Amino acid sequence: MVEDMATAQFGKETSTRGEFVRQPNRFTERITTDGPRRPEPGRYRLIVSLACPWAHRAVIVRKLLGLEDAISLGVVDPLRDDRGWRFTLDPDNRDPVLGVEYLADVYRATDPDYQGRVTVPTIVDTTTGTVVTNDYPQITLDLSTQWRAFQGPSPSPPAADGFELYPVELRAEIDALIEPIFHHVNNGVYKAGFATSQAAYDKAYAELFAELDRLSERLADRRYLMGDRLTEVDIRLFTTLVRFDAVYHGHFKCNRQKLSEMPVLWAYARDIFQIPGVAETVDFDHIKRHYYATHEQINPTRIVPAGPDPAGWWEPHGR
């Protein structure tokens, strides 16, 4: 049966079975130490929405690795209009470095024929005003591995040499964990929330909570997913968990339990939230306004809920 795509939040990314199928990343050039485009402090600008979990990963990694002086940060308004992400938080409603009103302007300057959604995070070359990459899975890995020469003091280094979020000896295991977390949790909440058929929703819901149960079991006897050290995979999981009760539980119908009703995952998420530097990257106002006020097919009234109280994130985690 073909679903009515008029009911989908993103019709072009909804299958005939009512499944949300995320668009591929259009710009995938990398900044590498041995490639044609190399790390260069001050040249690149990271554009993010504080509401977006994919962008939030990059904000956290940039903060923990002390890359704030090397890569500048541009933040868009949490509310999109018909032209996409807007720079309304800056003077004259323009990004002060790029001089544009919309991130879409940079996409068009890079590819005039681009027809997909304009997404964050995006890294822009400030010397050309064009997109380098919107490949969010690779961006954070490259910040960890390709920008090491420019990493500065961390807000809370666990060791004298700071954080190493993607250590060579753990990469195979980290990558193996990343895959199901992406499909069933990070993207899983969207597959549930944007589903336009009962079958698509039921499948995403079941896979989401099965994976959360597996992760809870893994974390029952270890502080982080890889043991006693924070790594890339923890940050990827955290950015979904920190939004869970505020938006995914109700707005996306992921409502078997709240995060605060899953003791192991709730304590684990608070542990990461309380790492110096992390909490200041979390903006619950932007998160709630974006989801509830821009997904008009899901929330046509665009009323933004008052709760939950974020004070609970500061409760002792005991881990």
C-alpha positions in Angstrom: 0.0 0.0 0.0 1.4 3.4 -0.9 1.3 5.9 1.9 0.0 9.5 1.5 3.3 11.4 1.4 1.4 14.6 2.3 1.3 13.3 5.9 5.1 12.9 6.0 7.3 15.5 7.6 9.9 14.9 4.9 8.1 13.5 1.9 11.2 13.0 -0.2 12.7 10.9 2.6 9.7 8.7 3.2 9.3 5.3 1.5 6.1 4.0 0.1 5.9 1.8 3.2 5.9 4.9 5.4 9.5 4.5 6.6 11.8 7.5 7.1 14.9 7.0 4.9 17.5 9.7 5.7 19.1 11.4 2.8 22.8 10.7 2.1 25.4 13.4 2.8 26.1 15.4 -0.3 29.4 17.0 0.6 32.1 14.5 1.9 35.4 16.1 1.3 37.8 15.6 4.2 40.3 17.8 5.9 43.3 15.5 6.5 47.0 15.9 7.4 48.1 14.1 4.2 45.4 15.2 1.8 44.8 18.1 -0.6 42.8 20.0 2.1 44.7 20.1 5.3 44.0 21.4 8.8 44.6 25.1 9.1 43.6 27.1 12.2 41.2 29.9 11.4 40.3 28.8 7.9 37.3 26.6 8.6 34.0 27.4 10.2 31.7 24.8 11.9 28.1 25.6 11.4 25.7 24.0 13.9 22.2 24.0 15.4 22.3 23.5 19.1 19.0 21.6 18.7 20.5 19.0 16.4 22.0 15.8 17.8 24.3 15.3 14.8 25.7 18.8 15.1 25.9 18.5 18.9 28.4 15.7 18.6 30.8 18.1 16.8 30.3 20.9 19.3 31.2 18.5 22.2 34.2 17.0 20.5 35.4 20.5 19.5 35.1 21.6 23.1 36.7 18.5 24.8 39.6 18.5 22.4 40.3 22.2 22.9 39.8 23.1 19.2 37.8 26.3 19.8 40.6 28.6 18.7 41.4 26.5 15.7 37.8 26.1 14.2 35.3 28.9 14.6 31.6 28.2 15.4 28.5 29.5 13.8 25.1 28.8 15.4 21.8 29.0 13.5 18.4 29.8 14.8 16.6 26.7 16.2 13.6 27.5 14.0 13.8 26.9 10.3 11.7 28.7 7.7 11.0 27.6 4.1 14.6 28.4 3.1 16.1 26.3 6.0 18.6 27.2 8.7 18.9 31.0 9.4 21.5 33.1 11.0 19.1 35.2 13.1 21.2 35.0 16.3 23.8 37.2 14.8 23.9 41.0 14.1 22.0 42.0 10.9 20.7 38.4 10.7 23.9 37.3 8.9 26.7 35.0 9.9 29.5 37.5 10.9 32.2 35.5 9.2 30.4 34.2 6.1 28.2 37.2 5.6 25.2 35.1 4.6 21.6 35.0 5.9 21.0 31.3 5.3 23.1 28.2 5.3 21.4 27.4 2.0 23.3 30.3 0.5 26.6 28.5 1.1 25.1 25.3 -0.3 24.1 27.0 -3.5 27.5 28.7 -3.8 29.0 25.2 -3.7 26.5 23.4 -5.8 23.9 25.6 -7.6 21.9 22.4 -8.5 21.6 21.0 -5.0 18.0 20.0 -4.2 18.3 18.2 -0.9 17.8 19.3 2.6 20.4 21.7 4.0 21.8 20.1 7.1 24.0 20.7 10.1 26.8 20.2 11.0 28.5 21.8 8.0 32.1 22.8 7.8 32.7 25.8 5.5 35.9 27.0 4.0 35.9 30.7 4.9 38.4 31.6 2.1 36.0 30.4 -0.6 32.6 30.5 1.2 31.8 27.0 0.1 31.0 23.8 1.8 33.7 21.3 2.6 31.6 18.7 4.3 28.3 17.9 5.8 29.3 14.3 6.5 28.5 14.3 10.2 29.8 10.8 11.0 33.2 11.6 9.6 33.5 15.2 11.0 34.0 14.2 14.6 36.4 11.4 13.7 38.6 13.8 11.8 38.5 16.4 14.6 40.0 13.6 16.8 42.5 12.2 14.4 43.4 14.9 11.9 43.5 18.0 14.1 45.7 16.7 16.9 48.4 19.3 16.2 46.0 22.1 17.0 44.2 20.6 20.0 44.5 22.9 23.0 43.7 22.6 26.7 40.6 20.6 27.5 38.0 21.8 30.0 38.5 18.5 31.9 41.4 16.4 30.7 41.3 12.9 32.1 45.1 12.6 31.6 48.0 14.9 31.0 47.6 14.6 27.3 43.9 15.3 27.3 41.1 13.3 25.7 41.7 10.7 23.0 38.2 10.0 21.8 39.1 7.6 18.9 42.1 5.6 20.1 43.7 3.3 17.5 43.6 0.2 19.6 39.8 0.5 20.2 38.6 1.6 16.8 37.4 -1.7 15.6 35.3 -2.2 18.7 34.1 1.4 18.7 33.0 1.1 15.1 31.1 -2.1 15.8 29.2 -0.4 18.5 28.5 2.7 16.5 26.6 0.8 13.8 23.7 -0.5 15.8 23.6 2.7 17.9 23.2 4.7 14.7 20.6 2.6 13.1 18.5 1.8 16.1 19.0 4.7 18.5 20.5 7.9 16.9 18.4 7.4 13.7 16.0 5.1 15.3 14.1 7.8 17.2 13.7 9.6 13.8 12.4 6.5 12.2 9.8 6.2 14.9 8.9 9.9 14.9 8.7 10.4 11.2 7.0 7.1 10.3 3.8 7.4 8.4 2.6 3.8 8.8 1.9 1.8 11.9 4.2 -1.0 10.7 7.2 1.4 10.2 6.7 2.9 13.6 6.3 -0.4 15.4 9.5 -1.7 13.8 11.5 1.4 14.7 10.1 1.4 18.3 10.9 -2.2 18.9 14.5 -1.8 17.5 15.1 1.3 19.6 14.2 -0.1 22.9 15.9 -3.5 22.2 19.1 -1.6 21.6 18.7 0.6 24.6 18.2 -2.6 26.7 21.4 -4.0 25.3 23.3 -0.8 26.0 21.9 -0.7 29.5 23.1 -4.2 30.1 26.6 -3.4 28.8 26.8 -0.3 31.0 25.7 -2.0 34.1 29.3 -3.0 35.1 31.3 -0.3 33.2 31.4 3.4 33.4 31.5 4.1 29.7 30.8 1.9 26.7 34.5 1.1 26.2 35.2 0.7 29.9 36.8 3.4 32.0 37.5 5.9 29.2 35.1 8.2 27.3 35.2 7.7 23.6 33.5 8.8 20.3 30.7 6.2 20.7 29.7 7.6 24.1 29.3 11.1 22.6 27.2 9.7 19.8 24.9 7.9 22.2 24.8 10.9 24.7 23.4 13.4 22.2 20.4 11.2 21.6 19.9 10.4 25.3 20.1 14.1 26.4 17.1 14.8 24.1 15.1 11.7 25.0 12.8 13.0 27.7 12.6 16.5 26.3 11.5 15.5 22.8 11.8 11.9 21.7 9.6 10.3 24.4 6.6 12.4 23.6 7.1 14.2 20.3 8.5 11.1 18.5 6.3 8.6 20.5 9.3 6.7 21.9 7.4 6.2 25.1 8.0 2.8 26.6 10.0 4.6 29.3 11.5 7.9 29.8 15.3 8.0 30.1 14.8 9.0 33.7 13.0 5.7 34.2 16.0 3.7 32.9 18.3 3.7 35.9 21.6 2.7 34.2 21.3 4.8 31.1 20.0 7.8 33.2 23.0 7.7 35.5 25.4 7.2 32.5 23.9 10.2 30.7 24.2 12.4 33.8 27.8 11.3 34.2 28.7 12.6 30.7 26.5 15.7 31.1 28.5 16.6 34.2 31.9 16.3 32.5 33.2 19.9 32.6 32.5 21.6 29.3 29.7 19.2 28.2 26.7 20.8 30.0 27.4 24.2 28.4 26.9 22.6 25.0 23.4 21.5 25.8 20.6 24.0 25.1 17.2 22.6 26.1 15.4 25.8 24.9 16.8 25.4 21.4 16.1 21.6 21.5 12.5 21.9 22.4 11.7 24.9 20.2 13.2 23.3 17.2 11.4 20.0 17.4 8.0 21.1 18.6 7.8 24.3 16.5 9.2 23.1 13.2 7.6 19.6 12.8 4.2 20.9 11.9 3.0 17.6 10.6 3.6 16.0 14.0 2.8 19.0 16.2 0.5 21.2 14.3 -0.2 23.6 17.2 3.5 24.2 17.6 3.1 24.5 21.3 6.4 23.9 23.1 6.0 22.0 26.4 7.2 23.6 29.6 8.9 20.4 31.0 10.8 18.4 31.9 12.8 20.2 34.6 16.5 20.1 33.5 17.6 20.3 37.2 17.6 16.5 37.3 20.7 16.4 35.1 22.8 17.8 38.0 21.8 15.0 40.4 24.7 12.8 41.5 25.2 10.0 39.1 27.0 7.5 41.4 29.1 6.0 38.6 
